Amino acid sequence: MKTIAISIGDLSGVGLEIALSAHAEVSKLCKPIYCINAALLSQGAKLLNVTVPKDFTLSEVSGVFDIKPAEVNAASGKYAYDSFMRAIELCEKKQADALVTMPIHKEAWMLAGLSYKGHTDLLRKHFDKEAIMMLGCPQMFVALFSEHIPLKDVAASIKYKKLKEFFLDLHNSIKEEKIAVLGLNPHAGDNGVLGHEELIITKAIKSANKKVGFEQFIGPVVPDIAFTPHFRQNYHYFVAMYHDQGLAPLKALYFDESVNISLNLPLIRTSVDHGTAFDIAYQGKAKTLSYLNAIKSALKLEASL
């Protein structure tokens, strides 16, 4: 049975509740190691009014503070970071086969003085690799060319060399499936009438396809038809030029079951595809499906190595 390191996420949110409530089922799939110390675990379990399972294995992460449900604060932000770094360490030392992350709160990281925009950004800088953020479920996966940047900066970020390298890195993780690439502009630019970014996208697609040896990347596809049932029946993988272009339709269709997968890294990392859900934190209402799917995805990826 494989071992998976679980970074506990922001303790003001739903991560700990999900870890505790799904533990019995997760333990049938793998050996989870939770990156949290006994004191904070006990405090969180008391707030949830639940008993900690006897086989809840910990990798102690130092730090003690008062958990404040549904409150953005520096202490929980710093601890989420420390938990994540411990989980990475377990993988690097071969004490865990994969890493699954609970949600963090980006503002809490900022308050803690951390410059990273999220898990993927930290992984990219830690490993000095161009990590790719891909989200979805078996019915549909969306890889993001640009992630957490202002919308006004997206067009300027679309550069031929960078986009071609993105496609080739994605090919290294998805070897055979065809991948639909969305245009940036309405109507995919209408041959330059509504924008010229599609000319760059087309050039990068052609060059990447020549390099991989077959027509893997298809597009640029008109964004407003890409996620229709008729189009999706032919594609399971998509590339979106910006965050909400890909994630709005994905979450509308598969919100509860989707996962976040980091590609092009020397370790396997998956995550829940939802936030800290402060509106339901410590109320016993958090759903576990995305977390369970993240565990299963990590195990599937590990088995494919």
Backbone torsions as a table, in degrees:
resi	resn	phi	psi	omega
1	MET	NA	131.7	-176.5
2	LYS	-75.6	154.5	178.4
3	THR	-104.2	131.9	178.5
4	ILE	-123.2	128.3	175.5
5	ALA	-83.0	131.3	-179.1
6	ILE	-112.6	112.3	171.6
7	SER	-82.3	134.0	-163.4
8	ILE	-80.7	-13.3	178.5
9	GLY	77.6	-164.5	-179.4
10	ASP	-77.9	119.0	-175.6
11	LEU	-71.3	-6.4	173.4
12	SER	-82.6	-10.5	-177.0
13	GLY	-107.1	-153.3	-169.6
14	VAL	-92.9	-2.1	-173.5
15	GLY	-57.1	-48.0	-178.0
16	LEU	-65.6	-40.7	177.6
17	GLU	-58.8	-44.2	-180.0
18	ILE	-64.0	-44.0	-179.8
19	ALA	-60.6	-43.3	-179.2
20	LEU	-70.1	-44.5	-175.3
21	SER	-72.8	-26.2	-178.9
22	ALA	-96.5	0.0	-171.9
23	HIS	-58.1	-44.1	-177.2
24	ALA	-60.4	-41.9	180.0
25	GLU	-73.0	-41.1	179.3
26	VAL	-62.6	-37.6	-178.0
27	SER	-65.8	-18.3	175.0
28	LYS	-79.7	-17.4	-176.3
29	LEU	-100.6	-31.5	-174.2
30	CYS	-159.9	-179.7	171.9
31	LYS	-102.8	100.4	-179.4
32	PRO	-80.9	140.0	171.3
33	ILE	-118.9	117.3	-174.9
34	TYR	-93.6	125.6	-176.7
35	CYS	-88.3	82.8	-178.8
36	ILE	-160.1	152.5	177.8
37	ASN	-92.4	164.7	-173.1
38	ALA	-63.8	-35.2	-177.2
39	ALA	-66.4	-47.2	179.7
40	LEU	-70.4	-34.5	176.0
41	LEU	-61.2	-46.1	179.4
42	SER	-62.6	-41.5	179.6
43	GLN	-64.1	-44.1	-179.9
44	GLY	-66.2	-40.4	179.2
45	ALA	-64.1	-36.1	178.0
46	LYS	-65.8	-41.9	177.7
47	LEU	-62.6	-34.0	-180.0
48	LEU	-84.8	-11.5	-177.6
49	ASN	59.8	45.4	177.7
50	VAL	-128.9	162.2	177.4
51	THR	-97.8	135.3	178.3
52	VAL	-73.5	127.4	177.8
53	PRO	-58.4	145.7	-177.3
54	LYS	-66.0	-27.2	-178.0
55	ASP	-98.5	24.6	180.0
56	PHE	-81.2	90.3	-173.2
57	THR	-76.2	131.9	-176.6
58	LEU	-112.7	148.1	161.7
59	SER	-113.0	105.6	-169.1
60	GLU	-61.4	126.9	175.0
61	VAL	-116.2	117.4	-173.1
62	SER	-65.6	154.5	179.5
63	GLY	128.7	129.3	177.7
64	VAL	-133.7	131.6	178.2
65	PHE	-158.1	168.6	178.4
66	ASP	-82.0	120.2	176.7
67	ILE	-69.0	128.8	-179.1
68	LYS	-117.3	94.7	-176.9
69	PRO	-54.2	135.7	174.0
70	ALA	64.2	22.5	-179.4
71	GLU	-122.8	127.7	176.6
72	VAL	-74.6	121.7	179.3
73	ASN	-151.5	156.2	-174.7
74	ALA	-65.5	-36.3	-176.5
75	ALA	-62.7	-46.3	179.8
76	SER	-70.1	-32.6	176.5
77	GLY	-64.0	-46.2	179.4
78	LYS	-64.9	-38.8	-178.4
79	TYR	-69.0	-36.6	176.2
80	ALA	-60.8	-40.6	177.1
81	TYR	-63.8	-47.4	-179.2
82	ASP	-62.4	-39.2	178.2
83	SER	-63.4	-42.5	179.3
84	PHE	-63.5	-43.8	-179.9
85	MET	-65.3	-34.7	175.9
86	ARG	-65.6	-41.1	179.3
87	ALA	-63.7	-40.1	175.5
88	ILE	-61.2	-43.7	-179.8
89	GLU	-60.1	-41.7	179.0
90	LEU	-60.9	-38.7	177.8
91	CYS	-70.3	-42.1	-179.2
92	GLU	-64.8	-32.4	179.3
93	LYS	-89.1	7.9	179.2
94	LYS	62.0	24.7	174.9
95	GLN	-89.6	-7.6	174.9
96	ALA	-143.5	148.7	-177.0
97	ASP	-90.9	-18.6	-178.5
98	ALA	-161.9	169.5	-176.9
99	LEU	-128.4	131.1	175.0
100	VAL	-122.8	132.4	-175.1
101	THR	-112.3	139.4	168.0
102	MET	-84.8	163.3	-173.0
103	PRO	-71.6	145.1	173.7
104	ILE	-107.3	170.8	174.2
105	HIS	-115.8	117.2	-172.7
106	LYS	-63.4	-34.8	178.5
107	GLU	-67.5	-35.4	177.9
108	ALA	-65.4	-37.3	175.1
109	TRP	-63.5	-40.9	179.0
110	MET	-62.8	-44.4	179.2
111	LEU	-62.5	-28.7	179.4
112	ALA	-82.6	1.6	178.2
113	GLY	83.1	17.1	-179.9
114	LEU	-91.7	136.4	-174.9
115	SER	-92.4	-6.2	-177.5
116	TYR	-76.4	145.3	179.9
117	LYS	-86.3	-7.2	-180.0
118	GLY	163.0	-174.0	-178.7
119	HIS	-56.5	-49.3	-174.0
120	THR	-64.9	-40.3	178.3
121	ASP	-62.0	-42.1	178.7
122	LEU	-64.9	-44.3	179.2
123	LEU	-61.4	-39.8	-179.7
124	ARG	-60.9	-43.6	-177.4
125	LYS	-78.9	-35.0	-179.5
126	HIS	-64.2	-43.1	-177.1
127	PHE	-97.6	-3.6	-176.7
128	ASP	52.7	46.9	179.6
129	LYS	-131.8	149.7	178.9
130	GLU	-82.0	78.0	179.0
131	ALA	-60.7	141.4	178.3
132	ILE	-110.2	129.7	177.1
133	MET	-90.5	117.8	177.1
134	MET	-126.5	132.1	-178.3
135	LEU	-125.7	151.9	177.0
136	GLY	149.1	-157.5	-178.7
137	CYS	-151.2	174.2	-175.6
138	PRO	-53.5	-27.4	179.9
139	GLN	-73.4	-28.3	-175.6
140	MET	-166.6	126.2	174.4
141	PHE	-118.7	141.3	179.1
142	VAL	-125.6	120.5	174.0
143	ALA	-96.0	138.8	-175.2
144	LEU	-103.6	121.9	176.1
145	PHE	-70.7	-49.0	171.8
146	SER	-113.9	148.6	-171.9
147	GLU	-115.8	-100.1	-173.5
148	HIS	-97.1	69.0	175.2
149	ILE	-127.2	156.0	178.7
150	PRO	-59.8	145.8	-178.7
151	LEU	-58.1	-35.8	-178.2
152	LYS	-64.7	-16.0	-178.4
153	ASP	-98.0	-5.1	-173.4
154	VAL	-64.2	-49.1	-176.4
155	ALA	-57.5	-42.9	-179.0
156	ALA	-67.6	-21.2	-178.5
157	SER	-80.2	-13.0	-177.1
158	ILE	-84.0	95.4	-180.0
159	LYS	-116.3	142.1	-174.8
160	TYR	-55.1	-54.0	-175.6
161	LYS	-62.4	-44.2	-179.1
162	LYS	-64.5	-40.5	-178.7
163	LEU	-69.9	-41.9	176.8
164	LYS	-59.9	-44.9	178.9
165	GLU	-63.0	-37.3	176.5
166	PHE	-60.3	-47.0	179.9
167	PHE	-61.2	-43.1	-178.6
168	LEU	-67.9	-37.6	175.6
169	ASP	-64.9	-39.0	178.7
170	LEU	-65.9	-39.1	176.8
171	HIS	-59.0	-35.7	-179.6
172	ASN	-63.1	-24.5	178.3
173	SER	-97.9	-29.8	-179.9
174	ILE	-122.2	94.8	-167.0
175	LYS	-77.0	-36.0	-167.2
176	GLU	-122.3	-28.8	-175.3
177	GLU	-66.5	143.5	172.1
178	LYS	-72.6	145.5	-174.7
179	ILE	-128.2	122.7	179.3
180	ALA	-85.5	128.7	-178.2
181	VAL	-106.9	120.9	-178.6
182	LEU	-78.6	143.4	169.5
183	GLY	-72.3	169.7	178.8
184	LEU	-88.8	-42.7	-170.5
185	ASN	-93.5	160.9	172.8
186	PRO	-54.5	140.1	180.0
187	HIS	61.9	21.1	-176.1
188	ALA	52.0	37.1	173.6
189	GLY	87.0	-14.7	-178.3
190	ASP	49.8	51.7	177.9
191	ASN	54.7	40.3	174.5
192	GLY	96.9	-9.0	179.7
193	VAL	-66.6	-38.4	-175.5
194	LEU	-111.4	14.4	179.2
195	GLY	146.7	157.3	-174.8
196	HIS	-111.0	-0.6	-178.1
197	GLU	-61.6	-30.7	-178.9
198	GLU	-63.6	-25.6	175.9
199	LEU	-64.9	-38.6	177.1
200	ILE	-68.5	-44.1	-179.7
201	ILE	-61.0	-44.4	179.7
202	THR	-61.4	-44.3	179.3
203	LYS	-61.6	-42.8	-179.8
204	ALA	-67.0	-38.6	178.0
205	ILE	-62.0	-48.6	-178.3
206	LYS	-61.6	-41.9	-178.6
207	SER	-68.2	-42.6	179.3
208	ALA	-64.9	-42.8	179.5
209	ASN	-62.2	-38.5	177.3
210	LYS	-63.3	-39.3	-178.8
211	LYS	-68.7	-41.8	-177.3
212	VAL	-82.3	-16.1	173.0
213	GLY	93.6	6.2	175.6
214	PHE	-160.9	169.0	-176.2
215	GLU	-81.1	75.0	-179.4
216	GLN	-80.8	-42.6	-176.0
217	PHE	-96.9	123.4	-174.4
218	ILE	-115.1	129.1	177.9
219	GLY	148.4	-164.4	0.8
220	PRO	-70.6	135.2	-177.5
221	VAL	-89.9	140.9	175.9
222	VAL	-59.5	120.2	-171.9
223	PRO	-59.8	-33.8	-173.2
224	ASP	-81.7	-3.0	174.1
225	ILE	-112.7	-9.0	-172.6
226	ALA	-61.7	-32.1	-175.0
227	PHE	-104.6	15.9	174.8
228	THR	-73.4	153.0	-179.2
229	PRO	-55.0	-39.9	-178.1
230	HIS	-61.6	-42.3	-178.7
231	PHE	-75.6	-41.5	-175.8
232	ARG	-66.4	-20.1	-180.0
233	GLN	-67.2	-15.3	-179.5
234	ASN	-104.8	-8.6	-177.0
235	TYR	-138.4	139.9	173.3
236	HIS	-109.3	-16.2	-176.8
237	TYR	-122.5	137.7	-179.3
238	PHE	-134.5	152.1	169.1
239	VAL	-115.0	124.0	176.2
240	ALA	-104.0	142.2	-178.9
241	MET	-74.2	-25.3	178.6
242	TYR	-147.5	164.9	-169.8
243	HIS	-49.5	-62.7	-172.8
244	ASP	-73.1	-23.0	177.4
245	GLN	-59.3	-37.4	-179.9
246	GLY	-94.5	-35.3	-171.9
247	LEU	-86.0	-25.4	176.6
248	ALA	-61.5	-50.9	177.3
249	PRO	-67.5	-36.7	179.5
250	LEU	-60.8	-46.5	-177.1
251	LYS	-73.5	-27.8	175.1
252	ALA	-66.3	-34.1	-176.5
253	LEU	-90.5	-40.5	-168.8
254	TYR	-138.3	44.9	-172.0
255	PHE	-59.2	-49.0	-172.2
256	ASP	-72.6	-26.0	-171.5
257	GLU	-104.9	-9.3	-175.7
258	SER	-72.2	155.2	176.8
259	VAL	-130.4	165.4	177.1
260	ASN	-110.7	126.3	-178.3
261	ILE	-122.7	131.5	175.3
262	SER	-96.1	120.2	-179.8
263	LEU	-103.7	165.4	174.1
264	ASN	66.5	38.9	178.6
265	LEU	-128.9	161.8	178.1
266	PRO	-81.7	8.8	174.5
267	LEU	-140.5	162.1	177.7
268	ILE	-93.2	124.3	176.3
269	ARG	-134.5	124.8	172.0
270	THR	-125.9	166.8	-176.1
271	SER	-153.3	160.6	167.6
272	VAL	-62.1	151.2	179.2
273	ASP	-105.3	52.8	175.7
274	HIS	-154.5	168.7	-177.1
275	GLY	-90.3	-163.1	-175.5
276	THR	-75.5	-13.1	174.9
277	ALA	49.8	53.4	-179.1
278	PHE	-56.6	-27.9	-177.1
279	ASP	-65.1	-19.7	179.0
280	ILE	-124.4	11.7	-175.9
281	ALA	-60.9	132.4	176.7
282	TYR	61.4	29.9	177.5
283	GLN	-113.3	3.1	180.0
284	GLY	71.8	23.3	-175.1
285	LYS	-111.2	-4.9	-173.5
286	ALA	-69.3	137.6	178.1
287	LYS	-90.6	149.8	-173.6
288	THR	-108.9	-2.1	-172.1
289	LEU	-59.9	-45.4	-179.4
290	SER	-63.1	-40.0	178.3
291	TYR	-63.6	-45.8	179.1
292	LEU	-62.5	-39.6	177.6
293	ASN	-67.6	-33.3	176.4
294	ALA	-65.3	-41.0	176.0
295	ILE	-61.4	-48.3	-178.8
296	LYS	-63.8	-38.7	178.4
297	SER	-64.7	-42.0	178.4
298	ALA	-61.7	-42.5	179.4
299	LEU	-66.9	-38.0	178.2
300	LYS	-65.9	-41.8	178.5
301	LEU	-65.6	-40.3	179.4
302	GLU	-64.2	-39.1	-178.8
303	ALA	-69.1	-23.1	-177.8
304	SER	-83.6	-9.0	-178.0
305	LEU	-71.1	NA	NA
